[in-house]
Structure formats: C-alpha cells, structure tokens
Amino acid sequence: MAIVAAALADDGEGAAALLEPLEMRDACRVAVRLAAMAAHALVTVAEESGGGREEALAHWQECIIAHESRRIEE
C-alpha cells in the first residue's frame, strides 16, 4: 500500500526506494500485480460509463506518456 501511496503522490523515487529491499523477482511480481490492478480498475470504470476496453487502455497509455513527458521536461 505504501508503494501505491507514494506513486499517487507522484513520488516515483520514494516508491522505487520501497521496492529496493526486495529481490528482483519479488519486485517484478509487485509491479505486475499493481499494473494488473490498475488496468482492471480502469477498464471497469470505462465499461460502467459506457466506454470500451480498448478505449480505456488507449486513454491510460496516453496518460502515462503525458506523465512521463512532464517528468523528462523537469
């Protein structure tokens, strides 16, 4: 939960620091699980509002690209 809280606070460095003590395999499992949970939540919200899975995932990808672009500019 602390990893999610750090990420939501736009503290990628803090979230990464929380993963450092874990072995690579465990850190990968955490990352994959969090990504799956986020994708599921996004698709669920999109479907409930009348959108489709592909549209939701495309929007999510656009948001990630925009977020990363802002980080590169800083």
C-alpha positions as CSV (number, residue, x, y, z in Angstrom):
1,M,0.0,0.0,0.0
2,A,2.9,2.4,0.7
3,I,4.1,1.9,-2.8
4,V,0.7,2.9,-4.2
5,A,0.5,5.9,-1.9
6,A,4.0,7.1,-3.0
7,A,3.1,6.7,-6.6
8,L,-0.2,8.5,-6.2
9,A,1.7,11.4,-4.5
10,D,3.9,11.5,-7.7
11,D,6.9,10.2,-5.7
12,G,8.3,7.7,-8.1
13,E,11.7,7.8,-6.3
14,G,10.0,7.0,-3.0
15,A,8.0,4.2,-4.5
16,A,11.2,2.8,-6.0
17,A,13.0,3.0,-2.7
18,L,10.3,0.9,-1.1
19,L,11.0,-1.8,-3.7
20,E,14.8,-1.8,-3.3
21,P,15.0,-4.2,-0.3
22,L,13.0,-6.8,-2.3
23,E,14.6,-9.4,-4.5
24,M,14.2,-8.6,-8.2
25,R,11.7,-11.4,-8.7
26,D,9.5,-10.1,-5.8
27,A,9.7,-6.5,-7.1
28,C,8.7,-7.7,-10.5
29,R,5.7,-9.5,-9.0
30,V,4.6,-6.4,-7.1
31,A,4.9,-4.3,-10.3
32,V,3.0,-6.7,-12.4
33,R,0.2,-7.1,-9.7
34,L,-0.1,-3.3,-9.4
35,A,-0.3,-2.8,-13.1
36,A,-2.9,-5.5,-13.4
37,M,-5.0,-4.0,-10.6
38,A,-4.8,-0.5,-12.2
39,A,-5.7,-1.8,-15.6
40,H,-8.7,-3.8,-14.2
41,A,-9.9,-0.7,-12.3
42,L,-9.6,1.5,-15.4
43,V,-11.4,-0.9,-17.6
44,T,-14.2,-1.4,-15.1
45,V,-14.8,2.3,-14.8
46,A,-14.7,2.7,-18.6
47,E,-17.2,-0.1,-19.1
48,E,-19.5,1.2,-16.4
49,S,-19.6,4.6,-18.1
50,G,-20.3,3.1,-21.5
51,G,-16.8,3.0,-22.9
52,G,-14.9,0.0,-24.1
53,R,-11.8,-1.8,-23.0
54,E,-9.7,-0.7,-26.0
55,E,-10.7,3.0,-25.4
56,A,-9.8,2.8,-21.7
57,L,-6.4,1.2,-22.3
58,A,-5.6,3.8,-25.1
59,H,-6.6,6.6,-22.7
60,W,-4.4,5.1,-20.0
61,Q,-1.4,4.8,-22.3
62,E,-1.9,8.5,-23.3
63,C,-1.9,9.5,-19.6
64,I,1.3,7.5,-19.0
65,I,3.0,9.1,-21.9
66,A,1.9,12.6,-20.9
67,H,3.1,11.9,-17.3
68,E,6.5,10.7,-18.4
69,S,6.9,13.6,-20.8
70,R,6.3,16.0,-17.9
71,R,9.0,14.2,-15.9
72,I,11.5,14.4,-18.7
73,E,10.9,18.2,-19.0
74,E,11.6,18.8,-15.3
